[in-house]
């Protein structure tokens, strides 16, 4: 396989996008610009892996400023690989997106890009960043990745790259490799709007053609749930070996699958040696009709909600319930810990149903509102040290909602930055006071007039560095 770094040309595609933050519990993110990142590794020479990092940025998330005859946005993207605390490699890139009119910029349009690295196999931390150069806003995403080694003998596969579409192409482009134009799908989301899952992988170490030996290899594709049960599959196909390395690219229709997480499983067998190997990749199916219907009865709504959790693995359920820590009762937390997998699935369905503010509607308004708040705090209050829902601002936002009024006070000479949130409907009118007491860019709650929250009427002492508790000790 011949991999080269291609010339960077931003690609614009109109498509379906549902934020898939932390679907599989692998990433942390924050900032004002939300974007998605995925990766795939391919075999390279001398024990290295050719790693591709795929970006997709919502076009309407970046600011387009009026130019002469067009509107223009300037974006910088960065990707960094860390081994432990040591920076192994880093790349940055800037590009410009232009539109004839602001009405041409619509929800669902994405800007795609690819970074490439050569790296040794092993565990890494991938840090990515997007900066809107027009207003200096941005976002970040961090995840742990494992770059797997490829054996020198016996058949094996590269990582699977999930795609919006694959077609034959021999032009020079960052999206073309080995004669295939591959449009990445970094959020790995499919459904009614994107019913076809396209996949690309490379097969290595097929045995050479020898007289008297079978000259074929076989490939089978299946979709599994998170428990490893096969949901659908394609018939095994025998193909003629034309070399020791070949491309395996294809598609599978997933529109009939219920909403939930799945895995695509690619299995290859070298019929010349009888050896086999496989790779898997997680993806997600979202069908709005599974949760909302115009004439949906309460029973149908409950059944759809139960289906939502039926495909979830225990770790996913545990992570989701942990994010509900602020609204769950102590007895619910104790009960949840005692349940098995099926019990936890039913518990989560009952948990949200019990909080449905209007059971007569098809939508669970409480659940929808809470998950929207959760998404907001992950984007705005998360940091590399902790997810947004565990921050003080995230907790207050989740429990009481968006403040009715926010006062922001930037840092001044000898004074730390702070914010005051006003809630006019909570206990007849209350406030929450946040200060960056550790000088690390994270706001901590230092005082609130809400009865069950922290109260410190001398909170202004936290505004002056080195007064009160030393910031190095924490709060």
C-alpha positions in Angstrom: 0.0 0.0 0.0 1.3 3.4 -0.9 0.3 6.2 1.6 1.4 9.8 1.0 0.3 13.0 2.7 -2.0 14.7 0.3 -2.5 18.4 -0.5 -5.1 19.9 1.9 -8.3 20.9 0.3 -11.3 21.4 2.6 -14.3 19.4 1.4 -17.9 20.5 1.9 -20.7 18.0 2.1 -24.3 18.4 3.0 -25.3 15.5 5.3 -26.9 14.4 8.5 -25.1 15.2 11.8 -26.2 14.3 15.3 -23.6 15.1 18.0 -22.1 11.8 19.0 -20.0 13.0 21.9 -18.7 10.2 24.0 -21.1 7.6 22.5 -18.6 4.9 23.3 -17.1 6.7 26.4 -13.7 7.3 24.8 -13.3 11.1 24.6 -13.5 14.3 26.5 -14.3 17.6 24.8 -14.9 21.2 25.6 -15.0 24.7 24.1 -17.5 26.6 22.0 -16.9 24.9 18.7 -18.0 21.3 18.6 -16.4 18.9 16.1 -15.8 15.2 15.7 -12.6 13.2 15.3 -11.9 9.6 14.3 -8.8 7.7 13.5 -7.6 4.6 11.6 -4.1 2.9 11.4 -2.6 1.3 8.3 0.6 -0.7 7.9 3.8 1.1 7.0 7.4 0.2 6.7 10.0 -0.8 9.4 7.4 -1.4 12.1 5.7 2.0 11.9 1.9 2.6 11.5 0.5 5.1 9.1 -2.1 6.9 11.3 -4.9 9.0 9.8 -6.9 11.5 11.9 -10.2 12.5 10.5 -11.9 15.8 11.3 -15.4 17.0 10.6 -16.5 20.6 11.6 -20.0 21.9 11.3 -19.8 24.7 8.8 -22.3 26.9 10.7 -20.2 26.6 13.9 -17.6 28.9 12.5 -18.0 32.6 11.8 -18.0 33.8 8.2 -17.2 37.5 7.8 -18.1 39.6 4.8 -15.4 40.0 2.2 -15.5 41.4 -1.3 -18.1 39.4 -3.1 -18.2 36.6 -0.6 -18.2 35.6 3.1 -15.1 34.0 4.5 -14.2 31.9 7.6 -10.6 31.1 8.7 -10.0 28.0 10.8 -7.0 26.4 12.3 -6.9 22.8 13.3 -4.3 21.0 15.3 -3.6 17.4 16.2 -1.0 16.2 18.8 0.1 12.7 19.8 1.4 12.2 23.3 3.2 9.2 24.8 2.5 9.6 28.5 3.3 13.3 29.1 5.8 13.5 26.2 4.8 15.1 22.9 5.6 12.7 20.1 4.2 14.6 17.1 2.1 17.6 16.3 0.6 19.1 13.2 -1.3 22.3 12.6 -3.1 23.5 9.5 -5.1 26.6 8.5 -7.6 26.9 5.7 -10.3 29.2 4.5 -13.9 28.5 3.7 -15.9 30.8 1.5 -19.6 31.2 0.8 -21.3 33.4 -1.8 -24.0 34.2 0.8 -24.7 33.4 4.4 -27.9 31.6 3.3 -25.6 29.0 1.6 -24.4 27.9 5.0 -26.9 25.4 6.4 -27.1 23.0 9.3 -25.7 19.6 8.5 -22.9 20.9 6.2 -19.5 19.7 7.3 -15.9 20.7 6.6 -13.7 17.6 6.5 -10.0 17.3 6.9 -7.3 14.6 7.5 -4.0 14.7 9.4 -1.5 11.9 9.0 1.3 10.6 11.3 3.8 7.8 11.3 4.0 6.3 14.8 5.2 3.2 16.5 2.5 0.9 17.9 1.4 1.5 21.5 -1.0 3.5 23.7 -1.2 7.3 23.0 -3.2 10.3 23.9 -4.6 12.2 21.0 -5.4 15.9 21.5 -7.1 17.9 18.8 -8.2 21.5 18.6 -10.2 23.7 16.3 -9.8 27.5 16.4 -12.1 30.0 14.6 -9.6 32.7 13.7 -12.3 35.2 13.1 -13.2 35.5 16.7 -10.6 33.3 18.5 -13.3 30.9 19.8 -12.6 27.2 19.5 -13.1 23.7 20.8 -10.9 20.8 21.9 -11.3 17.0 22.0 -9.0 14.5 23.7 -9.1 10.8 23.6 -6.9 7.8 24.4 -6.0 5.6 21.4 -4.2 2.3 20.9 -2.1 2.0 17.8 -2.0 -1.7 17.1 1.0 -3.5 15.6 0.7 -5.5 12.4 2.3 -9.0 12.4 4.9 -9.7 9.7 3.4 -13.1 9.0 -0.1 -14.5 8.5 -3.0 -12.5 7.1 -4.2 -9.4 9.0 -6.2 -6.3 8.5 -5.8 -2.6 9.0 -8.2 -0.6 11.1 -11.6 0.0 9.6 -12.3 3.5 8.3 -16.0 4.3 8.3 -17.2 6.5 5.5 -20.1 8.5 4.1 -19.3 7.2 0.6 -16.6 5.4 -1.4 -16.1 5.6 -5.2 -13.3 4.8 -7.6 -10.9 7.7 -8.1 -7.4 8.1 -9.3 -7.0 11.8 -8.8 -4.6 13.4 -6.3 -6.5 14.4 -3.2 -6.2 14.0 0.6 -9.4 11.8 0.4 -8.0 9.4 -2.2 -6.0 6.3 -1.4 -5.3 3.2 -3.4 -7.7 4.2 -6.1 -10.7 5.0 -3.8 -12.1 8.4 -2.9 -13.2 8.0 0.8 -15.3 10.6 2.5 -14.8 10.1 6.3 -17.6 10.0 8.8 -15.8 10.9 12.1 -18.9 10.8 14.3 -19.7 7.3 13.0 -23.4 8.1 13.0 -25.9 6.4 10.6 -29.6 6.2 10.2 -32.4 7.2 7.9 -30.5 10.2 6.5 -27.3 8.1 6.1 -28.7 4.6 5.5 -25.5 3.1 4.0 -22.4 2.4 6.0 -19.4 2.4 3.8 -16.2 0.8 5.1 -12.6 0.6 4.0 -9.8 -1.7 5.2 -6.6 -3.1 3.9 -5.6 -6.8 4.0 -2.0 -7.6 4.5 0.3 -10.7 4.4 -1.8 -12.8 2.0 0.2 -15.9 1.0 1.9 -15.7 -2.5 0.4 -17.6 -5.3 1.9 -21.1 -5.6 1.1 -23.9 -7.9 -1.2 -26.5 -6.3 -2.4 -24.1 -3.6 -5.8 -22.4 -3.4 -5.4 -18.9 -4.9 -8.3 -17.3 -3.2 -9.1 -15.5 0.0 -12.6 -15.1 1.6 -14.1 -12.0 3.3 -17.3 -11.9 5.4 -19.0 -8.8 6.8 -21.3 -8.8 9.8 -23.0 -6.2 12.1 -23.0 -7.1 15.8 -24.6 -5.6 18.9 -22.5 -4.6 21.8 -22.8 -8.1 23.3 -21.3 -9.7 20.2 -24.5 -11.1 18.8 -24.7 -11.1 15.0 -27.6 -8.8 13.8 -27.1 -9.0 10.0 -24.3 -10.3 7.7 -23.3 -10.6 4.1 -22.5 -14.0 2.5 -18.9 -15.0 2.5 -17.2 -14.0 -0.7 -14.2 -15.8 -2.2 -11.9 -13.5 -4.2 -8.8 -14.1 -6.3 -5.5 -13.1 -4.7 -3.8 -10.5 -7.0 -1.1 -9.7 -4.5 -0.1 -10.1 -0.9 -1.9 -6.9 0.0 -5.3 -5.8 -1.2 -8.1 -3.3 -0.4 -11.4 -4.4 1.1 -14.0 -1.7 0.6 -17.8 -2.1 0.5 -21.1 -1.0 2.0 -23.9 -2.4 4.2 -27.4 -1.0 4.6 -28.1 -0.3 8.3 -31.3 1.7 8.0 -33.4 -1.2 9.3 -31.4 -1.4 12.6 -33.0 0.1 15.7 -31.3 3.1 17.3 -28.3 2.1 19.4 -24.6 1.2 19.3 -23.3 -1.5 17.0 -20.0 -3.0 15.6 -19.1 -3.8 12.1 -17.0 -7.0 11.9 -14.7 -7.7 8.9 -13.3 -11.3 8.8 -10.7 -12.4 6.2 -9.5 -15.9 5.6 -6.5 -16.8 3.5 -7.6 -20.0 1.7 -4.0 -20.7 0.7 -2.9 -21.2 4.3 -6.1 -21.5 6.2 -5.2 -18.6 8.5 -7.8 -16.0 9.4 -8.0 -12.6 11.1 -10.6 -9.9 11.8 -11.2 -6.3 12.8 -14.1 -4.5 14.4 -15.3 -0.9 14.6 -18.0 0.7 16.6 -20.7 2.8 15.1 -24.1 4.2 16.1 -27.6 4.2 14.5 -30.0 6.9 15.2 -33.6 6.9 13.9 -35.8 9.7 15.3 -38.9 7.6 14.7 -37.7 5.1 17.3 -38.3 7.8 20.0 -40.8 10.2 18.6 -43.9 9.5 16.5 -46.8 11.8 15.6 -49.4 9.3 16.7 -47.3 7.4 19.2 -49.1 6.1 22.3 -47.6 6.1 25.8 -47.0 2.4 25.5 -45.1 2.8 22.3 -43.1 5.6 23.8 -42.2 3.4 26.7 -41.3 0.5 24.4 -39.0 2.8 22.3 -37.3 4.1 25.4 -36.7 0.5 26.6 -35.2 -0.3 23.2 -32.9 2.7 23.6 -31.1 0.9 26.5 -31.5 -2.7 25.3 -28.4 -2.5 23.1 -26.1 -0.8 25.7 -23.3 -2.6 27.3 -22.9 -2.4 31.1 -20.1 0.1 31.0 -22.2 2.5 28.9 -25.1 2.2 31.3 -22.9 2.8 34.3 -21.4 5.9 32.6 -24.8 7.3 31.7 -26.2 6.7 35.2 -23.1 8.3 36.7 -23.9 11.5 34.7 -27.4 11.4 36.4 -25.8 11.5 39.9 -27.2 14.9 40.7 -30.8 14.0 40.0 -30.9 10.4 41.3 -32.1 9.6 44.8 -29.9 7.8 47.2 -32.2 4.7 47.2 -32.0 4.7 43.4 -28.2 4.7 43.5 -28.1 1.8 46.0 -30.6 -0.2 44.0 -28.7 0.3 40.7 -25.5 -1.1 42.2 -27.2 -4.4 43.0 -28.6 -5.0 39.5 -27.3 -7.2 36.7 -27.1 -6.0 33.1 -30.7 -6.6 32.2 -31.8 -5.1 35.4 -29.8 -1.9 34.8 -31.3 -1.6 31.3 -34.8 -1.8 32.7 -33.9 0.5 35.6 -32.7 3.2 33.2 -35.9 3.0 31.2 -38.0 3.3 34.4 -35.7 6.0 35.8 -36.5 8.4 32.9 -40.1 7.4 32.6 -40.7 8.2 36.3 -39.4 11.8 35.6 -41.5 12.4 32.5 -43.3 15.7 33.2 -46.0 14.9 30.6 -46.5 11.2 30.0 -49.3 12.0 27.4 -46.8 13.3 24.9 -44.4 11.2 22.8 -41.4 13.1 24.0 -40.0 12.7 27.6 -39.4 16.5 28.1 -37.5 16.1 31.3 -35.1 13.6 29.8 -34.6 15.6 26.6 -34.0 18.8 28.6 -31.5 17.1 30.9 -29.5 15.5 28.1 -29.4 18.8 26.3 -28.0 20.4 29.4 -25.5 17.5 29.7 -24.4 18.1 26.1 -24.0 21.9 26.8 -21.9 21.5 30.0 -19.6 19.0 28.2 -18.9 21.5 25.5 -18.6 24.5 27.7 -17.3 23.4 31.1 -15.2 20.3 30.4 -11.4 20.3 30.7 -8.6 17.8 30.2 -8.7 17.2 33.9 -12.4 16.4 34.3 -15.6 16.1 32.2 -18.0 19.1 32.2 -20.6 17.4 34.3 -18.2 17.1 37.2 -17.2 20.7 37.2 -19.0 23.1 39.6 -20.5 25.1 36.8 -21.6 21.9 35.1 -23.3 20.6 38.2 -25.2 23.9 38.9 -26.2 24.1 35.2 -27.5 20.5 35.3 -29.4 20.9 38.5 -30.9 24.3 38.0 -30.7 25.0 34.3 -29.4 27.9 32.4 -29.1 31.0 34.6 -31.6 33.8 33.9 -28.7 36.3 34.0 -24.9 36.0 34.1 -22.5 38.6 35.2 -18.9 38.0 34.0 -15.9 39.8 35.5 -12.6 39.2 33.8 -9.3 39.1 35.7 -8.0 42.4 36.8 -4.7 43.5 38.4 -4.5 41.6 41.6 -7.9 40.1 41.2 -9.1 36.7 39.8 -11.9 36.4 37.2 -15.3 35.5 38.6 -18.9 35.1 37.5 -22.3 35.5 39.2 -25.2 33.5 38.0 -28.8 34.7 38.8 -31.8 32.4 39.1 -35.0 34.3 39.4 -37.3 31.2 39.7 -35.2 29.2 42.2 -36.3 29.8 45.8 -37.7 33.2 44.9 -34.4 34.5 43.5 -30.9 33.2 44.2 -27.3 33.6 43.0 -24.3 31.4 42.5 -20.7 32.9 42.7 -17.8 31.3 40.8 -14.1 32.2 41.1 -11.0 30.7 39.4 -9.5 30.0 42.7 -6.7 27.8 41.4 -5.7 30.1 38.5 -6.1 27.2 36.1 -9.0 28.5 34.1 -11.7 26.5 35.9 -14.4 28.3 37.9 -15.2 26.9 41.4 -18.4 27.6 43.3 -17.4 29.7 46.4 -20.8 30.9 47.5 -24.5 30.5 46.8 -27.8 31.8 48.2 -29.5 28.5 47.3 -30.2 26.8 50.6 -28.6 23.4 50.0 -25.5 24.8 48.3 -22.2 26.1 49.7 -22.5 29.3 51.6 -19.6 31.6 52.3 -20.6 35.3 52.8 -16.9 36.2 52.8 -16.5 34.8 49.3 -14.8 37.9 48.0 -11.6 36.8 49.8 -11.1 34.3 47.0 -10.7 37.1 44.4 -7.3 38.0 45.7 -4.5 35.5 44.9 -2.6 34.2 48.0 -5.5 35.2 50.3 -7.7 32.6 52.0 -6.7 29.1 51.2 -3.6 28.7 49.0 -4.6 27.8 45.5 -2.0 25.0 45.2 -3.8 23.0 47.8 -7.1 23.0 45.9 -10.5 24.0 47.1 
